[in-house]
Amino acid sequence: MKKIIITAVCLLLLVSMIPYDVSAMIGDNELNNGEVVQENQVDEESDLQNNENDESIEEKDINDEADVEEGIDYNNPPSNSEVNSYSDENLENDSSQKMEPTESNDIVNEKQDTKENTLLLQSISNESIEEKFTSKLGHIKSANVVIFQDLTDLSTSFKADEANTNEVYYIKKEAKTNSSTYYLLSREPSSTKGLLGWVEESDLSLHTHTGVDKEAKTFYFKGTGSSYNKAWGGSKNVVYKSMEEFTGQKFLVNLTEKVGNNTWYRGNLNGETIWLHSSYLTAIEKTTIEESKTSLLGHLKSQARIYKEIGVPSSAIEGNDYLHAVYYIKKRANFNGETYYLISQKPSSVEGVVGWVKSSDLSTHTHVGVDKRDKTFYFKGTGSAYSKAWGGSKDLIYKDMSQFQGKRFEVHLTEKVGNNTWYRGNINGETIWLHSSYVESAEEQSTSKLGHIRSEEVIIYDKNDFSSSWTAGTKYTNSVYYIKKQVDFKNKRYYLISTEPSSTKGVVGLVKGSDLSLHDHVGIDKKIKSYYFKGNGSSYGKAWGGSKDLVYDDMAQFKGQKFIVNLTEKVGTNTWYRGEFNGETIWLHSSYLTTKEESDTSLLGHLKSGAKIYEEIGDVSSSLNTINYLNAVYYIKKQAEINGEFYYLISNQPSSVKGVIGWVKASDLAVHTHVGVDKESKIFYLNGKGSAYQKAWGGSKDLIYKDLSSYEGSTFKVNLTESVGSNIWYRGLLDGTIVWIHSSYLLSDYTNYSNYDLKLSKALELQMELNSPPQTDKKYAYVSAEYINNQNEVTASVLNVRSGPGGSKKIVGSLKYKEKVNIISKVNGWYQIEYTSGQWVDASQEDVLYYLDPTNFVDDEKQRFQFLDLARTSGTSTRVIDNYLKGKGILEGKGETFIEAGLAHGVNDIYLLSHALLETGHGSSPLANGVEVGINKSGNYVLVTSTNKNSLSSIKKTYNMFGIGAVDGNALEAGAIRAYKEKWFSAEEAIIGGAKFIGESYVNKGQNTLYKMRWNPEAMAVGGQASHQYATDIGWASKQIYTMYNLYQDIGIYNIFLDIPSYN
């Protein structure tokens, strides 16, 4: 036995050394004569040694699936399947054939004794196993197939599962037992490499695998089928699932093999090695067939032939089985001067394709889509209906259409076949095509109307079938219907009536237009509107409703109530409104409603007893308890008129939005017009009468101060003036509270009398006793009476003229000998004479008395300003003062500063302004515009000059607006140094600092008028001496008032508070 085994192994080794190309030496004559060359791998060694020369293709990993199914001819594309096999008539017995060694280009000494090629293996289960070489391809039929790794050891078996199905395997060895045949499956063309295991023959789809030749060939892709990385590949062997994109491209073949009776070609495409079945290739270059798109329908003529491939007569089949049906034609081709059409059972050149037919073997018509618009027709009851336009007997759906006469036909596609029109639609759940001559047109159009059926005898037709109808009777009359579609049929117009605003829901049927009362029905808007019932007419469940649509027959019970509209429509020329009322949806004609004509107004009002307040006009449920709202004034900014009656919207605030309480009938209110006069600041003085309210024309609930007697003479700073009817009311601050006061309780001028326990004569005496007596700039002076003769001539060679009656008085001039004088009076041995040199002199007792006596000035419109209370502000505004100060030098724009200074230090702002204008020359003086002051080495304050500037320290520019400290003879230096000491380093600081000085020194010390500043009656009455007087000039107060008076007039301040001294 050992010798036999050794001999067999040697033989195998020798055979394996014969190359694949040995076919060139063996059987050459037979090959040239067209005889098939069979490729057989001899044994494992030859597979191994000749791997590089072997033209079989190694497997590649492919994910797509496109198998050749069992039972499908190779002329059709393969499709996915779990098991792949051939079963055309040429391959019926292939799978059972045994691949016996025969003469071949690749096989040497194939006629050796079989016994030398067979190894006797160990017997299993009492059966002997014989192995031998073969050449087949196979597919595992299912995932449950058992695979044996070793036939001598059944424990090595496993199931194929999905991992090992749907691909083709090389089979180079088979083994037989007494009862079964097994094949060794490999993923490589070898019996030693890439092995999977042994599978029983019945679990495999098999075909013989034979090499044909390695000749180079040229083919062209048809664009059909799939390509694989192995011949007869499965889905896991797919390289290109669809070859359509390569249609017409050249394919260079380098290996040809037979699988069963089918031919497979190997070549390269886009760098990939692919295998393709011969049916997917053509030897005819595509460019010789000119294809183009078209759109026709066609019927096959008798004896027509159908070609799978143009120019390949062997691909033709008889067309008799395809007669009496219509076919879509979407592609045409010209070949050798003849036209071919590609016929299909679907409107496609890819799907449902039957094959190519010569144009002479077809009856054709152009096929054109007209439109996809919906149309409505009615069946005449003639002709037949087909599954396709221009159908044949095989396409019939309804041969006889008489059963459908008069029924509705909804068309959704229209096409032209030649000059004929065909319609596609549905009936009884079937999609049918019908020639235009078998239907009657019914032109449908959308519309929007409302209609009433005229009588009970009116006929109503089924919307889908004119052969079906009924009479309206009482069921369908006395009600309004929505009409959303009209149909013109047989020269008559019909309307589709419905109980809902729809052509599909609530539909009743079709009614002749002549049997209906009609009106156009148009939506206006969906805006929310408010109306009020007039109390006449009826309301309905639909616009223009009939008796069956009534909701409220009589609307009188709801007169004046509010109706909120949410939809407005037109019925003919009439307007109808829809809204919700008492939980019902109702429609009402516009003539039964009235609007609330609202308008703006401005009134104040008091509620009358018994008045009703409504949150909503017409909503009786919203009325309020009026008692809580009496005895108060209300703002009225909106009024409404409903059916000739007025309502007012009352509010706690001057607004129609904020603080609103509700609507009140005009007859339940006492009202006055309410007009704003101005917002100018004003000053008034209380006369001690009346009351103050939180609103103009307030009621008892609006009282702030019931009794104003305690405020008599108090300043009332007004910031708003309004007119209530013909009355004027002022709003302002009183004791820190905002109040409204009627004009009759206010005074524009108020006079206060300050009583002093002092006689005027005593006051004059005290003034005349001053060491520095009162001065005047009047045109008189004093000379000694000793040197004036009876002729009023000077008797001295030179006579001094003095400012007062006394030798110690200041000399103001001189007279020469014999010079005449006019004597005014004699005082203690001195004459008062007329003298015109402009000097300041002691005032005469008569002149002092004149200016000291207030009664000489109180009735003078201007001079009474001597008694203006300077402790009270003017009440004017920054804007007003700034307007006045335009062009006034450094004072321009300082209005706010003057007002702030006055408020801070209790000094009248207009006085401060008047004083500053006088002292600064209307804002132009050096002191007002800044004078530099520094400190020298001795620590003294000095004016800065160009010569001393470098030696001074702490140089500052100073401002002095009121001439404070500016003494006669040294006004600039003294005024500037005083400003430096006071730290008045800006115009604003000088105004505020000056106000402080004036307030603290005079105004706030009882000297609150110009008169008191000059004469200080309080000091004379209390202290018994004339002291702390602002000036020596007897006319100082009288002279100051002109600027003050003019300012008040120019600025527009007409309210003044006078404080007049009263002597005993």
HELIX and SHEET records of a PDB file:
HELIX    1   1 LYS A    2  SER A   16  1                                  15    
HELIX    2   2 TYR A   20  ALA A   24  5                                   5    
HELIX    3   3 ASP A   28  ASN A   32  1                                   5    
HELIX    4   4 GLU A   44  GLN A   49  1                                   6    
HELIX    5   5 ASP A   94  SER A   96  5                                   3    
HELIX    6   6 THR A  114  ASN A  117  1                                   4    
HELIX    7   7 LEU A  154  THR A  156  5                                   3    
HELIX    8   8 GLU A  162  ASN A  164  5                                   3    
HELIX    9   9 GLU A  201  ASP A  203  5                                   3    
HELIX   10  10 SER A  235  ASN A  237  5                                   3    
HELIX   11  11 GLU A  244  PHE A  246  5                                   3    
HELIX   12  12 SER A  278  TYR A  280  5                                   3    
HELIX   13  13 LYS A  286  THR A  288  5                                   3    
HELIX   14  14 PRO A  313  SER A  315  5                                   3    
HELIX   15  15 ASN A  320  TYR A  322  5                                   3    
HELIX   16  16 SER A  359  ASP A  361  5                                   3    
HELIX   17  17 SER A  393  ASP A  395  5                                   3    
HELIX   18  18 SER A  402  PHE A  404  5                                   3    
HELIX   19  19 SER A  436  TYR A  438  5                                   3    
HELIX   20  20 GLY A  513  ASP A  515  5                                   3    
HELIX   21  21 SER A  547  ASP A  549  5                                   3    
HELIX   22  22 ALA A  556  PHE A  558  5                                   3    
HELIX   23  23 SER A  590  TYR A  592  5                                   3    
HELIX   24  24 VAL A  620  SER A  622  5                                   3    
HELIX   25  25 THR A  626  TYR A  629  5                                   4    
HELIX   26  26 ALA A  666  ASP A  668  5                                   3    
HELIX   27  27 SER A  700  ASP A  702  5                                   3    
HELIX   28  28 SER A  709  TYR A  711  5                                   3    
HELIX   29  29 SER A  743  TYR A  745  5                                   3    
HELIX   30  30 LEU A  760  MET A  768  1                                   9    
HELIX   31  31 ALA A  785  TYR A  787  5                                   3    
HELIX   32  32 GLN A  845  LEU A  852  1                                   8    
HELIX   33  33 PRO A  854  ASN A  856  5                                   3    
HELIX   34  34 GLN A  863  PHE A  867  5                                   5    
HELIX   35  35 THR A  878  LEU A  885  1                                   8    
HELIX   36  36 GLY A  889  LEU A  891  5                                   3    
HELIX   37  37 GLY A  895  HIS A  905  1                                  11    
HELIX   38  38 ASP A  909  THR A  920  1                                  12    
HELIX   39  39 PRO A  926  ASN A  929  1                                   4    
HELIX   40  40 LYS A  949  SER A  951  5                                   3    
HELIX   41  41 ALA A  971  GLU A  982  1                                  12    
HELIX   42  42 ALA A  987  SER A 1001  1                                  15    
HELIX   43  43 VAL A 1003  LYS A 1005  5                                   3    
HELIX   44  44 LEU A 1010  TRP A 1015  1                                   6    
HELIX   45  45 PRO A 1017  GLY A 1023  1                                   7    
HELIX   46  46 TRP A 1036  ILE A 1051  1                                  16    
SHEET    1   A 5 LEU A 119  LEU A 120  0                                        
SHEET    2   A 5 GLU A 130  ILE A 140 -1                                        
SHEET    3   A 5 VAL A 168  LYS A 176 -1                                        
SHEET    4   A 5 THR A 181  SER A 186 -1                                        
SHEET    5   A 5 LEU A 195  GLU A 200 -1                                        
SHEET    1   B 6 LEU A 119  LEU A 120  0                                        
SHEET    2   B 6 GLU A 130  ILE A 140 -1                                        
SHEET    3   B 6 LEU A 204  ASP A 213 -1                                        
SHEET    4   B 6 LYS A 250  VAL A 259 -1                                        
SHEET    5   B 6 LYS A 217  PHE A 221 -1                                        
SHEET    6   B 6 LEU A 281  THR A 282 -1                                        
SHEET    1   C 6 LEU A 119  LEU A 120  0                                        
SHEET    2   C 6 GLU A 130  ILE A 140 -1                                        
SHEET    3   C 6 LEU A 204  ASP A 213 -1                                        
SHEET    4   C 6 LYS A 250  VAL A 259 -1                                        
SHEET    5   C 6 ASN A 262  LEU A 269 -1                                        
SHEET    6   C 6 GLU A 272  HIS A 277 -1                                        
SHEET    1   D 2 VAL A 146  PHE A 148  0                                        
SHEET    2   D 2 SER A 157  LYS A 159 -1                                        
SHEET    1   E 2 SER A 227  TYR A 228  0                                        
SHEET    2   E 2 VAL A 238  TYR A 240 -1                                        
SHEET    1   F13 ALA A 316  GLU A 318  0                                        
SHEET    2   F13 ARG A 305  TYR A 307 -1                                        
SHEET    3   F13 VAL A 353  LYS A 358 -1                                        
SHEET    4   F13 GLU A 338  SER A 344 -1                                        
SHEET    5   F13 VAL A 326  PHE A 335 -1                                        
SHEET    6   F13 GLU A 290  LEU A 300 -1                                        
SHEET    7   F13 LEU A 362  ASP A 371 -1                                        
SHEET    8   F13 ARG A 408  VAL A 417 -1                                        
SHEET    9   F13 LYS A 375  PHE A 379 -1                                        
SHEET   10   F13 VAL A 439  ILE A 453 -1                                        
SHEET   11   F13 VAL A 480  PHE A 489 -1                                        
SHEET   12   F13 LYS A 492  SER A 498 -1                                        
SHEET   13   F13 VAL A 507  LYS A 512 -1                                        
SHEET    1   G10 ALA A 316  GLU A 318  0                                        
SHEET    2   G10 ARG A 305  TYR A 307 -1                                        
SHEET    3   G10 VAL A 353  LYS A 358 -1                                        
SHEET    4   G10 GLU A 338  SER A 344 -1                                        
SHEET    5   G10 VAL A 326  PHE A 335 -1                                        
SHEET    6   G10 GLU A 290  LEU A 300 -1                                        
SHEET    7   G10 LEU A 362  ASP A 371 -1                                        
SHEET    8   G10 ARG A 408  VAL A 417 -1                                        
SHEET    9   G10 ASN A 420  ILE A 427 -1                                        
SHEET   10   G10 GLU A 430  HIS A 435 -1                                        
SHEET    1   H14 ALA A 316  GLU A 318  0                                        
SHEET    2   H14 ARG A 305  TYR A 307 -1                                        
SHEET    3   H14 VAL A 353  LYS A 358 -1                                        
SHEET    4   H14 GLU A 338  SER A 344 -1                                        
SHEET    5   H14 VAL A 326  PHE A 335 -1                                        
SHEET    6   H14 GLU A 290  LEU A 300 -1                                        
SHEET    7   H14 LEU A 362  ASP A 371 -1                                        
SHEET    8   H14 ARG A 408  VAL A 417 -1                                        
SHEET    9   H14 LYS A 375  PHE A 379 -1                                        
SHEET   10   H14 VAL A 439  ILE A 453 -1                                        
SHEET   11   H14 LEU A 516  ASP A 525 -1                                        
SHEET   12   H14 LYS A 562  VAL A 571 -1                                        
SHEET   13   H14 LYS A 529  PHE A 533 -1                                        
SHEET   14   H14 LEU A 593  THR A 595 -1                                        
SHEET    1   I14 ALA A 316  GLU A 318  0                                        
SHEET    2   I14 ARG A 305  TYR A 307 -1                                        
SHEET    3   I14 VAL A 353  LYS A 358 -1                                        
SHEET    4   I14 GLU A 338  SER A 344 -1                                        
SHEET    5   I14 VAL A 326  PHE A 335 -1                                        
SHEET    6   I14 GLU A 290  LEU A 300 -1                                        
SHEET    7   I14 LEU A 362  ASP A 371 -1                                        
SHEET    8   I14 ARG A 408  VAL A 417 -1                                        
SHEET    9   I14 LYS A 375  PHE A 379 -1                                        
SHEET   10   I14 VAL A 439  ILE A 453 -1                                        
SHEET   11   I14 LEU A 516  ASP A 525 -1                                        
SHEET   12   I14 LYS A 562  VAL A 571 -1                                        
SHEET   13   I14 ASN A 574  PHE A 581 -1                                        
SHEET   14   I14 GLU A 584  HIS A 589 -1                                        
SHEET    1   J 2 ALA A 385  TYR A 386  0                                        
SHEET    2   J 2 LEU A 396  TYR A 398 -1                                        
SHEET    1   K 2 ILE A 459  ASP A 462  0                                        
SHEET    2   K 2 ASP A 465  THR A 471 -1                                        
SHEET    1   L 2 SER A 539  TYR A 540  0                                        
SHEET    2   L 2 LEU A 550  TYR A 552 -1                                        
SHEET    1   M10 SER A 623  LEU A 624  0                                        
SHEET    2   M10 ILE A 613  TYR A 614 -1                                        
SHEET    3   M10 VAL A 660  LYS A 665 -1                                        
SHEET    4   M10 GLU A 645  SER A 651 -1                                        
SHEET    5   M10 VAL A 633  ILE A 642 -1                                        
SHEET    6   M10 GLU A 597  LEU A 607 -1                                        
SHEET    7   M10 LEU A 669  ASP A 678 -1                                        
SHEET    8   M10 THR A 715  VAL A 724 -1                                        
SHEET    9   M10 LYS A 682  LEU A 686 -1                                        
SHEET   10   M10 LEU A 746  LEU A 747 -1                                        
SHEET    1   N10 SER A 623  LEU A 624  0                                        
SHEET    2   N10 ILE A 613  TYR A 614 -1                                        
SHEET    3   N10 VAL A 660  LYS A 665 -1                                        
SHEET    4   N10 GLU A 645  SER A 651 -1                                        
SHEET    5   N10 VAL A 633  ILE A 642 -1                                        
SHEET    6   N10 GLU A 597  LEU A 607 -1                                        
SHEET    7   N10 LEU A 669  ASP A 678 -1                                        
SHEET    8   N10 THR A 715  VAL A 724 -1                                        
SHEET    9   N10 ASN A 727  LEU A 734 -1                                        
SHEET   10   N10 THR A 737  HIS A 742 -1                                        
SHEET    1   O 2 ALA A 692  TYR A 693  0                                        
SHEET    2   O 2 LEU A 703  TYR A 705 -1                                        
SHEET    1   P 2 ASP A 749  ASN A 755  0                                        
SHEET    2   P 2 ILE A1056  SER A1062  1                                        
SHEET    1   Q 2 GLN A 775  THR A 776  0                                        
SHEET    2   Q 2 VAL A 841  ASP A 842 -1                                        
SHEET    1   R 3 TYR A 780  SER A 784  0                                        
SHEET    2   R 3 TRP A 830  GLU A 834 -1                                        
SHEET    3   R 3 ILE A 823  VAL A 827 -1                                        
SHEET    1   S 2 VAL A 798  ARG A 802  0                                        
SHEET    2   S 2 ILE A 811  LYS A 816 -1                                        
SHEET    1   T 3 TYR A 941  LEU A 943  0                                        
SHEET    2   T 3 VAL A 931  ILE A 935 -1                                        
SHEET    3   T 3 SER A 953  THR A 958 -1                                        
END                                                                             
